[in-house]
Amino acid sequence: MTPAAKKRKKPAAKKRKPAAAKKRSPAKKPRVSTHPMKVRSKETLALTDRLRAICMALPEVTEQIAWGEYTWRAPKIFAMTDTYHHGSAHFAVHLPAPPGAQEALVDADPLRFFRPPYTGGKGWIGVVLDTDPDWGMVESLVKTAYDLIR
């Protein structure tokens, strides 16, 4: 080998540690909402308990506070309470809905259903809960929402 060829020879590659030998970072702590919890009445707490029973009966569901409201996830949010949000006149739940369902439900019963702020543009539906809803319908809508995010 010529002296010039010796200079061009690349050094041997360094051996890397196996992936298992790398240090792993500690598990992330769950994020805690920085929004203040909403003030709830006995009535809204009772409605929340009824909604919670429907949501938590579904497989792999967790409950988490976000934006000062209760949310249910599997793992994405499929139900979120609306406690008189931004001065609205009702206690409600927001749910994702199939295409066309939001418009059909709001047109059929605008006192019961509404297009919620923030998520309404993505087809979510608001369901008013503090005026004696049909809980069978609420349960059906929650199950549909759950199926949509899975």
C-alpha positions as a LaTeX table, in Angstrom:
\begin{tabular}{lrrr}
\hline
Residue & $x$ (\AA) & $y$ (\AA) & $z$ (\AA) \\
\hline
Met1 & 0.00 & 0.00 & 0.00 \\
Thr2 & 1.33 & 3.43 & $-0.90$ \\
Pro3 & 1.69 & 6.15 & 1.74 \\
Ala4 & $-1.14$ & 8.13 & 0.09 \\
Ala5 & $-3.46$ & 5.10 & 0.22 \\
Lys6 & $-2.74$ & 4.64 & 3.92 \\
Lys7 & $-3.83$ & 8.22 & 4.59 \\
Arg8 & $-7.13$ & 7.68 & 2.71 \\
Lys9 & $-8.03$ & 4.53 & 4.65 \\
Lys10 & $-11.09$ & 5.18 & 6.80 \\
Pro11 & $-10.90$ & 4.39 & 10.49 \\
Ala12 & $-13.00$ & 1.45 & 11.70 \\
Ala13 & $-16.54$ & 2.39 & 12.69 \\
Lys14 & $-17.18$ & 2.67 & 16.41 \\
Lys15 & $-19.34$ & $-0.04$ & 17.87 \\
Arg16 & $-22.68$ & 1.18 & 19.14 \\
Lys17 & $-24.26$ & 0.01 & 22.33 \\
Pro18 & $-27.26$ & $-2.24$ & 21.80 \\
Ala19 & $-30.61$ & $-0.44$ & 22.10 \\
Ala20 & $-31.43$ & $-2.32$ & 25.30 \\
Ala21 & $-28.35$ & $-0.86$ & 26.99 \\
Lys22 & $-29.48$ & 2.74 & 26.44 \\
Lys23 & $-30.87$ & 4.58 & 29.43 \\
Arg24 & $-34.58$ & 5.16 & 29.22 \\
Ser25 & $-36.16$ & 8.38 & 30.33 \\
Pro26 & $-38.56$ & 8.11 & 33.24 \\
Ala27 & $-42.25$ & 7.79 & 32.40 \\
Lys28 & $-43.93$ & 11.11 & 31.72 \\
Lys29 & $-46.27$ & 12.35 & 34.40 \\
Pro30 & $-49.85$ & 12.83 & 33.21 \\
Arg31 & $-50.63$ & 16.41 & 32.31 \\
Val32 & $-52.83$ & 18.21 & 34.76 \\
Ser33 & $-55.26$ & 20.83 & 33.51 \\
Thr34 & $-54.29$ & 24.37 & 34.40 \\
His35 & $-57.85$ & 25.60 & 33.90 \\
Pro36 & $-59.85$ & 26.08 & 37.08 \\
Met37 & $-62.49$ & 23.44 & 37.82 \\
Lys38 & $-65.99$ & 24.59 & 37.02 \\
Val39 & $-68.35$ & 25.22 & 39.90 \\
Arg40 & $-70.99$ & 22.53 & 39.77 \\
Ser41 & $-74.38$ & 22.30 & 41.41 \\
Lys42 & $-75.91$ & 19.16 & 42.91 \\
Glu43 & $-77.95$ & 18.85 & 39.70 \\
Thr44 & $-74.97$ & 19.02 & 37.34 \\
Leu45 & $-72.99$ & 16.62 & 39.56 \\
Ala46 & $-75.87$ & 14.12 & 39.38 \\
Leu47 & $-76.01$ & 14.49 & 35.58 \\
Thr48 & $-72.23$ & 14.04 & 35.40 \\
Asp49 & $-72.50$ & 10.85 & 37.48 \\
Arg50 & $-75.11$ & 9.47 & 35.09 \\
Leu51 & $-73.00$ & 10.37 & 32.05 \\
Arg52 & $-69.90$ & 8.92 & 33.76 \\
Ala53 & $-71.67$ & 5.59 & 34.27 \\
Ile54 & $-72.45$ & 5.40 & 30.54 \\
Cys55 & $-68.91$ & 6.34 & 29.49 \\
Met56 & $-67.02$ & 4.19 & 32.00 \\
Ala57 & $-69.07$ & 1.10 & 31.06 \\
Leu58 & $-67.23$ & 1.07 & 27.72 \\
Pro59 & $-63.91$ & $-0.86$ & 27.41 \\
Glu60 & $-60.57$ & 0.85 & 28.14 \\
Val61 & $-62.08$ & 4.24 & 29.02 \\
Thr62 & $-60.35$ & 6.72 & 31.31 \\
Glu63 & $-61.65$ & 9.93 & 32.81 \\
Gln64 & $-59.54$ & 13.06 & 32.87 \\
Ile65 & $-60.11$ & 16.70 & 33.71 \\
Ala66 & $-59.25$ & 19.00 & 30.79 \\
Trp67 & $-60.08$ & 22.68 & 30.40 \\
Gly68 & $-61.86$ & 22.48 & 33.76 \\
Glu69 & $-64.31$ & 19.89 & 32.36 \\
Tyr70 & $-64.68$ & 16.13 & 32.64 \\
Thr71 & $-63.52$ & 14.21 & 29.57 \\
Trp72 & $-63.68$ & 10.51 & 28.75 \\
Arg73 & $-61.03$ & 8.96 & 26.50 \\
Ala74 & $-60.25$ & 5.65 & 24.79 \\
Pro75 & $-57.47$ & 6.86 & 24.22 \\
Lys76 & $-58.76$ & 9.94 & 22.33 \\
Ile77 & $-61.53$ & 12.11 & 23.74 \\
Phe78 & $-64.99$ & 10.89 & 22.82 \\
Ala79 & $-67.07$ & 12.79 & 25.41 \\
Met80 & $-66.59$ & 16.11 & 27.21 \\
Thr81 & $-68.89$ & 17.95 & 29.56 \\
Asp82 & $-69.87$ & 21.56 & 28.92 \\
Thr83 & $-70.71$ & 23.26 & 32.21 \\
Tyr84 & $-72.34$ & 26.52 & 31.09 \\
His85 & $-69.20$ & 27.17 & 29.03 \\
His86 & $-68.63$ & 30.83 & 28.17 \\
Gly87 & $-72.01$ & 31.70 & 29.66 \\
Ser88 & $-74.08$ & 29.18 & 27.71 \\
Ala89 & $-77.52$ & 28.48 & 29.11 \\
His90 & $-77.08$ & 24.72 & 29.51 \\
Phe91 & $-75.12$ & 21.81 & 30.92 \\
Ala92 & $-74.25$ & 19.50 & 28.03 \\
Val93 & $-71.94$ & 16.86 & 26.62 \\
His94 & $-69.96$ & 17.25 & 23.39 \\
Leu95 & $-69.55$ & 14.11 & 21.26 \\
Pro96 & $-68.03$ & 13.33 & 17.88 \\
Ala97 & $-70.73$ & 12.30 & 15.42 \\
Pro98 & $-70.85$ & 10.64 & 12.01 \\
Pro99 & $-70.93$ & 12.89 & 8.91 \\
Gly100 & $-74.31$ & 14.58 & 8.55 \\
Ala101 & $-75.53$ & 13.66 & 12.05 \\
Gln102 & $-74.86$ & 17.07 & 13.57 \\
Glu103 & $-76.98$ & 18.90 & 11.01 \\
Ala104 & $-79.77$ & 16.30 & 11.15 \\
Leu105 & $-79.98$ & 16.33 & 14.96 \\
Val106 & $-79.82$ & 20.14 & 15.28 \\
Asp107 & $-82.51$ & 20.52 & 12.58 \\
Ala108 & $-84.72$ & 17.90 & 14.24 \\
Asp109 & $-84.48$ & 19.26 & 17.81 \\
Pro110 & $-82.58$ & 22.56 & 18.23 \\
Leu111 & $-83.54$ & 22.78 & 21.92 \\
Arg112 & $-81.81$ & 19.46 & 22.63 \\
Phe113 & $-78.87$ & 19.50 & 20.17 \\
Phe114 & $-76.45$ & 22.24 & 19.11 \\
Arg115 & $-73.20$ & 22.83 & 17.23 \\
Pro116 & $-70.61$ & 23.17 & 20.01 \\
Pro117 & $-67.86$ & 25.79 & 19.96 \\
Tyr118 & $-64.37$ & 24.63 & 18.93 \\
Thr119 & $-65.34$ & 21.07 & 17.90 \\
Gly120 & $-68.57$ & 21.81 & 16.03 \\
Gly121 & $-66.67$ & 22.55 & 12.85 \\
Lys122 & $-65.39$ & 18.97 & 12.94 \\
Gly123 & $-68.89$ & 17.51 & 13.13 \\
Trp124 & $-69.20$ & 17.11 & 16.90 \\
Ile125 & $-72.64$ & 17.45 & 18.44 \\
Gly126 & $-73.65$ & 19.14 & 21.68 \\
Val127 & $-76.36$ & 17.36 & 23.68 \\
Val128 & $-78.18$ & 19.38 & 26.36 \\
Leu129 & $-78.44$ & 17.33 & 29.55 \\
Asp130 & $-80.07$ & 19.64 & 32.10 \\
Thr131 & $-83.57$ & 19.60 & 30.56 \\
Asp132 & $-84.57$ & 15.95 & 31.10 \\
Pro133 & $-82.95$ & 14.23 & 28.09 \\
Asp134 & $-83.81$ & 10.83 & 26.65 \\
Trp135 & $-80.98$ & 8.91 & 28.34 \\
Gly136 & $-81.36$ & 6.02 & 25.90 \\
Met137 & $-80.55$ & 8.46 & 23.09 \\
Val138 & $-77.63$ & 9.91 & 25.10 \\
Glu139 & $-76.24$ & 6.41 & 25.65 \\
Ser140 & $-76.58$ & 5.59 & 21.95 \\
Leu141 & $-74.80$ & 8.82 & 20.95 \\
Val142 & $-72.00$ & 8.17 & 23.47 \\
Lys143 & $-71.47$ & 4.64 & 22.11 \\
Thr144 & $-71.40$ & 5.97 & 18.55 \\
Ala145 & $-68.85$ & 8.61 & 19.57 \\
Tyr146 & $-66.72$ & 5.95 & 21.25 \\
Asp147 & $-66.80$ & 3.78 & 18.13 \\
Leu148 & $-65.83$ & 6.75 & 15.92 \\
Ile149 & $-62.59$ & 7.48 & 17.80 \\
Arg150 & $-61.43$ & 3.85 & 18.08 \\
\hline
\end{tabular}
